[in-house]
Amino acid sequence: MERFVRALGAGLGAFVGLALASVEVGGQALFSDSPIRGFLLALWVVAWLVTGFLVLPYLTIVPARWLMRGVNALSTSEFATAIVGLLVGLLMGLLLGLPLARFPDPYGRILPIGTSLVLGLGMLGLTVAKRHDLQRAVEALGLAPRREAASAAASARGPFIVVDTSVLIDGRIADIVESGFVYGTLLVPPFVLAELQQIADQADVRKRTRGRRGLDILAQLQKSEQVGVEIPDEDVPEATEVDAKIVALARARNAAILTNDYNLNKVAELQGIRVLNVNSLANAMKPAFLPGDSLRVSVIQEGKEPGQGVAFLDDGTMIVVEGGIRHMGRELDVTVTRVLQTVAGRMVFAQPGQE
């Protein structure tokens, strides 16, 4: 999309350059009195082409992305109040613009439009800023359930779980939630959302892709019927690091932390906070092997010790085959001799079976 917009900007820039060059001022066109008119005209058009190529994305794509990120950051109540405020402001601008349209030109055309824009944007910002007061007023009129009832309903859905940025980027949490292993209300704090957006805005393609995948996973979780997703307004200003903010919020909400960050896991456990680690769950779900079990594997590389071969199961479990180097590139039956649990995961040692 960006390439198309830049190509379109280059074309528009060249067109504008040619149009300006053809305009006659004082009976003369641009560079008409120069002996190198063709060369100067070509430079003029190229300059406008480059300008259009560089500037048009910042007039179209960049503002659109900023607007989409802002909309995604809004909660449902904020978005609803913003739309209502905008509609009320535009209606007020329409009513006030009718008498203003009777003014002579150009005031009769400019004043109604300006009034509508000012009132529409002003009411949009005012309703978002005062959304909590408006919500209490709506609750007092009986048009919406009170917060106490909503909180009780949320508590009935299960415990609160603070979600870390690493889990959203990882993506496996969506399948885990759909399987029913995680239930309750997932809390996605604003500082986690801001960190996710910052990653999505990185110049590095891999980081940007990971950040956008995290935003997609969050949107998928919001549509899930297995859990509730809440984006609270509260922050932890006394903490500067995101991990410290997550721990403080989990302690204040008496919530668990969902992460696959090893350091955050250890810090939270030291402070007595329950941690749900996706990597620990993945390791626990790997099949258990006992000495004497038989497997069929394919040796794909050499081991660290002479003569060893290495194979991998579908779940990533490493199988070290003693003397397996002789069977490189083909499948064979092996017998498990011992199993080691390391920080990186489970490692299985095996001997080739009888051929």
N, C-alpha and C positions, 0 to 999 in steps of 0.2 A: 504493500500500500504506500509506504513512504517513497519507494522508488518511483511509483506512478505519479505521486504528488510533485516530487522534484522534477520529473520530466515535464509535467504540465506547467510547473513554474518556469522552467527554462523556455518552453514554447511561448508562454504569456509574456515573459520578459523580452524575448526577441521581437514579438509582435509590438509591444509597447515602444521598444527602441526604434523600430521602423516607422511607427505612427508618429512619434515625436520628430523624427528626422525629416518626415515629409511635410510637417507644418511649416508654412511660410510666415516669416516675421519680417515686416518691411519689404515684402516682395521677394525675399530670398529664403531659400530652404537652408537647413543646417549644413554647414561645411561647403556650401555651393561656391564660395569664392576662394576655396583652398585648392592649390594645385594637386594635392594628394587627397582629394575628397573621398575617393573610393576606400583608401586605407583607413582614414579617420572614421568613415561611416561603418566599416567593418569592426573597428575597435569599439565604437559606440554600441553597436548591436550586441557584440560579445559581452560587453560590460553589463548590459541590461539582462542578457541571457543568464550570466552567472549570478546576478542579483536575484532574479526570479527563482533560480535553482536553489539558492541558499535561504531565501526569505520566506517563500510560500509555505514550507512545512511549519514554520513558527507562527504563521497566521491561521493555519487549519488544524494540522495533526496535534501539535503540542497543546493548544487550548482545549481541543476535544479530549485528549488523554487526561489533562488536569481536571476537566469537568467530570469525566467518568470516575476518576479516583475519588473526587469529592463526593459524588453521589454514592459510591460504594462504601465510603466511610460513614455515611449517615445511617443512623438506625431507622427502623420503620416509622417510629413516632416522629423523628426529626424530618424525614422525607414527607410524611403526610402533612405536618404543620407547615412545611415550606410551600407545598403545593397550594394548600388552603390560603396561606398568606399571600402568595402570588396572585391567585384568582381574586381575592378580596381587593388587593391593591389595583389590579387592572380594572376591576369594576368601578372602583372609586375614581380612577383616572378617566374612565369613559364618561362617567356622570359629570365630572368637572370639566372634561374636554368639550362637551356640547356647547356651553356658552362661550368658551374660549375660541371655538371654531368660527365665531361670528366676527372676530377681529380681522382687519384687512391683511392681505398677503404682505410679507411671508409669515406674519405672526399667527394667522389663522391656521396655517399648516404645521408650524413648528411647535407652538405651545401645547396643543392636545397630545402630540406624540411624546414630548418631553415630560409632560405631567404624568402620563401613563407609565413611562419608564421609571420615573422617580418614585411614584407611589407603589408600583409593582415590586421593584427591588427593595424599597424601604420596608414594606409590609412583609416581604419574604424574610429579610434579616430579623425583623422585630418578632415575628412568630417563632422563628427558630430559637432566638435568644430567650424568649419567655415561654418556651414549650412546657416547662414544668408547672408554671402558674396556670397556663391554659388547661393542662391536663387535670389539675386539681379542680378548676372551675367546671370542667366537663363532668368530673366525678361527682361534684356537689349537685349538679343538675340531674344526676341519675342517668346520663347518656352513656356512661362507660363504667365498668366494674372498678371498685376501689383498689388501690395498690395492695392493701392487706390481703384481699381475696386473690389477687394475681400472684402475690408472693406465696400464699398457701398452695396455690395450684402448682407453682414452680417447684416448691419443696416436695409436693407429692410425686413429682416426676423423678425424684432421686437427688443424689448429692450434687454439689457444685464441683466442677473440675476446671482448673485454670489451664488453658492450652498454651504451650510454648510455640515460638516461631518455627523451631526445627521440626516439630511434628507436622505442621501444615505444609512445609516444604517437602518433607519426606513423602507424604501422600498416602501412606498405608493406612492412616487412621480412618479414611473414608470406608474402606472395606471392613475394618475392624468394627466400626460403628454399625454398619449394615448387618453384620453377623450377630449383633446383640451382645457382644462382650463388654461394651461400654454403654452405660446408660446414665441418665441424669441430665444436668444442664451444663453445657460447655461454656465457660467464660473466656471470651477473647478480648483482653483489655485493649484500650486505645494505643498504648505504647507498643504492644505486640503488632497491632495492625499497622502502626506507623513504621515499625522496623520492616515489616513485610513489604510495604509500599516502597520503602527506600531501596530494598533489594531489587524490587521489580523495575526501578528506575536506573539501575546501574548500567554503565556503558558496556561492561563485559557481557557478552551474549549468554554465557552459561549461567551467570548469576541472575541476569534478567529473566531468563527462562524459568529458573527455579522459583523466583519471586512470583511470577505470574501463575505458575502451577499452584503455589500456596494460596493465592487469591481464588483460583478456580476451586480448590479443595474446600476452602471456607464457604464459598457459594453453594457447593454441593452439600455440605453439612447443614447449612441453613434450610435446605429443602428436605432434609431427612426427617422421617417420622419417628426414628428411634431415639433421638436426643433433641433437647432444646438448645438453641444457641443464643447467647446473650452477649451484647457488646456494652459493658457498663461504662458509665461516664466517669467513674472515679479513677484518680491517678494516685501515685505515691511520690509526691514531690521531694520527700526527704532522701530518696534513693536515686542514684544517677544511672547505675547499670540496669539493663533490662532484666537480667536474671534476679537481681536484688529486688526489683519492683514485683516480679512474679512471686517470689517467696513471701514478700510482705503482704501482697494481696491475698495469697492463699491462706496465710495465717489469720488475716483479718476476717476472711469469709469462712474460715474453718473448712477449707476446700482442699482437694488433692491437686497434684500437678501432673499434667500429661506431657511427657517429653521423651526425647531420645538423646538428650545432651548428658554426657557422663558427668561433667563437673556440676551442672545444675542438680542432677540426681543426688550426688553426694552431699552438696550443701543443704538441700532440702531435707534429706534424711537426718543429717546432724541436728537440724532444728525441729525434729519430730513431726515433719510434714509427710503425709502419705504421697508416694510417687508411683505413677503408672508409666513404666518405661516400655516403649514399643519394641526396642531391641531385646529387652529381657523376655518379652512375650514371644518374639520370633524365635529366640533360642530355646525357650521352653517347649515350643511347638515342634521342634525338630525331633525326629524319631530317636528313641533310646536304643543303644546297642549294648549287647553284653558279649563277653568273650565266648567264642564258639558260634556266634551268629554268622550266617553265610550271606554274602552280597555278590551282585554282579556289577562290575564297574569297568570303566574304560580308562586306561592309563594315558595321560596326555602330556606329562612333563616329568623331568627328573626331580628327585628329592634332594635334600641337603646332604644326606649321607650317601656314600658310594653304593651304587646298586639299587637305591630306593627309587620307586616311581610314585607319582602323585595322581590321584583321581579325585573327582568332585561329584557329589550327589546333586540332585536337582535343587535342593534347598541350600546349597553352598557348603555343606559339610565336607571337610577335607579328609580323604582316605589316603594314608601313607602305606604303600604296599612294599614290604620288604622283598628285594629282588625283583621288583616290578619293572625295572628298566629294560629287562629282556622282552617284556610284553608291550612295549611302547606302541601306541596307536591302535590297539585292539582290545576287545572286551575279554574279560576272564572272570572266573568265580574266585572269590577270596573268602578267607575265614578271619573274623575279628579276633585279635589277640589281646588288645587293651584299648581303653578309651581315656583321653585326657581332656579335662575342661580347662580352657585357657581364657584369658581376657578377651581374645579375639573370637572365641567361640569353641565349639567342640571339635576335637581332632581324634580320628580313629586310626589305629594301627592294625594292619592285617597282613596275613600271609597268603600267597597264592594257593589255591586248592589243588588237589591232585588232578593232573591232566589225563 
